Amino acid sequence: MKYTEPENKYVTSISPEHRKKFGQIFTPVQIAKFMVKWITDKFDQGQLLDPALGLGIFFRQLPDPQSYQLEGYEIDPKLARMAENLFSSLLLNLTCLKKDFLLTETNKQYDGIICNPPYIHFQDYKENLSLIDKFNQQYNLKLKGFSNIYALFLIKSLQLLKPNGRAAFIIPSEFLNADYGVSIKKFLLKNCSIRHLIIFDPSIQVFEGFLTTSAILLFDNEKKKHLNIFNVKNMADLKQIEKYLYCPHKSSNLDAKTYSLDQLKPEVKWKYYYRDLKINLQLEKCSNLVQFSKFARVKRGIATGANEFFTLSKADAILHRIDPNYLTPCLTRASQIKNNIFDERDLQNLISANKKVFLLTVNSKKIDENLKAYIKWGEKKGFHTRYLTRKRNPWFSMELSTPADLLVKTFSRKQVVFIQNNTRALNLTCFHSIYLNSLGQQYRNIIFLYLITDLAKEIFEGQKREYGSGLGKFEPNDIKQTKVLDFTTISLKDQAILNQLYQQYVKFHKSLKSNAEKILKEAESIFYQYWRK
Ligand SMILES: C[S@@+](CC[C@H](N)C(=O)[O-])C[C@H]1O[C@@H](n2cnc3c(N)ncnc32)[C@H](O)[C@@H]1O
């Protein structure tokens, strides 16, 4: 959506670095009007606040701005001066406080608060950790370091609302489904003033030239303990929501759900409350979906029949003097993998930590004296009489296997877990092995990115066999038959973008999980476009 004239002029006159420093992403007029209406519907006069003013788009959309006292915080002195000049040219009174909203001590109360908080990585905000501590103490919260700066704007603003006041916020919707968002959701549920949550489909680009997820949150301090959740699939839906809010008798065709606040759990990803869980039914309507088997073969991992004998740590191998030629690196437990990408360094770490990550692979005729002794020890323990070993000839030989391109955890308590295997390690049955065929190899990194997006996980979720208490199991066939995007329909340009996103994901996935999550969201919004074609 396009900017209005003053914002447009500013954006073209200032460096992207300056805007990035202050998180200056301006609200499109259609959204600003929608948010302002929530306030003016209740108040035709009174004290209004914009804690992150910019050029004051919200106040400029008021139908009768002279009737209100307008106050805004703006930390960027240059932009603050421009806002003052703009308002005086429009003959409007504005109190522009040129300071940091988060650091300002104030108890002033407002009838209405409207805000699009700055888009600043919390790590880049100089006051970050001390401020989190302060907020946690002051508002009795348990925010973590990953919390985003917008959460602080929201929490502080809600404290400044009069007992019957209203607030409208537009913020990224990620917190609804991310771990760091749990404490924010807890706060919202305890505060009880949230009335409507409007979630934009990730395929909608709400802000011009800026990729983010978005949600509008509407609050009323006359607490009602009910929350309406709306999905916005295109901008016309906003008009429908407006009708629902202000002329309910005229509204129709709304994708909305109503919950009492005690039905909503902060620990749960809220997409389960607002997305249609019958996603697999919707899939039938999409034409460019194909079975995953178009790109890959899926096999169960290696079943040894006697892990105590066949799996060894480095120390075990030294103790029994097993020649390294008889050992192949192998993942023997699901817990050995902590991230979505398993690389050579991870493997070396497991070896150094003496984890059992070697598999005895004796497939040749030559058996040296040390190995003979080890086999004898195994026979003494009775491993050769086990169900699988007694069917093999010789009993200590191992089925042939090659390292998989991707792994999927066989059992998972939460969502399906896919891992890219960038090592020569084999895997036991705790993972299924995914081997990309020659077509799949052409989209190797794109397929991996796709599989770890929430969108894909949700589709695979439908294939999970439930085992009670949240434990689910996947069978190789279930995975092969699951519908995935036909990756061959992705344009070369988008393939290039996705490959770049993959490189960024590799860089951040271990150290900066919040960045990695953002990258995945970006990738997801590209996949969404193809999914909906
Ligand atoms: C996302 S922009 C929104 C601007 C405007 N309200 C709009 O919606 O178009 C956020 C604004 O907050 C300002 N800002 C950043 N950090 C701030 C802080 N700590 N206190 C007050 N303003 C801040 C930025 O300079 C920027 O103008």
Ligand as a Chemical Component Dictionary entry (heavy atoms), coordinates in Angstrom:
data_LIG
# 
_chem_comp.id                   LIG 
_chem_comp.type                 NON-POLYMER 
_chem_comp.pdbx_formal_charge   0 
_chem_comp.three_letter_code    LIG 
# 
loop_
_chem_comp_atom.comp_id 
_chem_comp_atom.atom_id 
_chem_comp_atom.alt_atom_id 
_chem_comp_atom.type_symbol 
_chem_comp_atom.charge 
_chem_comp_atom.model_Cartn_x 
_chem_comp_atom.model_Cartn_y 
_chem_comp_atom.model_Cartn_z 
_chem_comp_atom.pdbx_ordinal 
LIG C1  C1  C 0  6.830  2.791 12.704 1  
LIG S1  S1  S 1  7.049  4.516 12.754 2  
LIG C2  C2  C 0  5.389  5.064 12.820 3  
LIG C3  C3  C 0  5.203  6.499 12.508 4  
LIG C4  C4  C 0  3.759  6.980 12.377 5  
LIG N1  N1  N 0  3.038  6.922 13.624 6  
LIG C5  C5  C 0  3.034  6.156 11.341 7  
LIG O1  O1  O 0  2.290  5.272 11.732 8  
LIG O2  O2  O -1 3.223  6.375 10.145 9  
LIG C6  C6  C 0  7.640  4.736 14.392 10 
LIG C7  C7  C 0  8.104  6.124 14.747 11 
LIG O3  O3  O 0  8.558  6.118 16.097 12 
LIG C8  C8  C 0  9.767  6.856 16.216 13 
LIG N2  N2  N 0  10.499 6.267 17.358 14 
LIG C9  C9  C 0  11.433 5.292 17.344 15 
LIG N3  N3  N 0  11.812 4.983 18.597 16 
LIG C10 C10 C 0  11.099 5.770 19.426 17 
LIG C11 C11 C 0  11.042 5.914 20.838 18 
LIG N4  N4  N 0  11.787 5.136 21.626 19 
LIG N5  N5  N 0  10.204 6.835 21.349 20 
LIG C12 C12 C 0  9.438  7.611 20.540 21 
LIG N6  N6  N 0  9.464  7.524 19.202 22 
LIG C13 C13 C 0  10.264 6.611 18.641 23 
LIG C14 C14 C 0  10.447 6.684 14.877 24 
LIG O4  O4  O 0  11.340 7.742 14.597 25 
LIG C15 C15 C 0  9.258  6.639 13.924 26 
LIG O5  O5  O 0  8.961  7.912 13.445 27 
# 
loop_
_chem_comp_bond.comp_id 
_chem_comp_bond.atom_id_1 
_chem_comp_bond.atom_id_2 
_chem_comp_bond.value_order 
_chem_comp_bond.pdbx_ordinal 
LIG C1  S1  SING 1  
LIG S1  C2  SING 2  
LIG S1  C6  SING 3  
LIG C2  C3  SING 4  
LIG C3  C4  SING 5  
LIG C4  N1  SING 6  
LIG C4  C5  SING 7  
LIG C5  O1  DOUB 8  
LIG C5  O2  SING 9  
LIG C6  C7  SING 10 
LIG C7  O3  SING 11 
LIG C7  C15 SING 12 
LIG O3  C8  SING 13 
LIG C8  N2  SING 14 
LIG C8  C14 SING 15 
LIG N2  C9  SING 16 
LIG N2  C13 SING 17 
LIG C9  N3  DOUB 18 
LIG N3  C10 SING 19 
LIG C10 C11 SING 20 
LIG C10 C13 DOUB 21 
LIG C11 N4  SING 22 
LIG C11 N5  DOUB 23 
LIG N5  C12 SING 24 
LIG C12 N6  DOUB 25 
LIG N6  C13 SING 26 
LIG C14 O4  SING 27 
LIG C14 C15 SING 28 
LIG C15 O5  SING 29 
# 
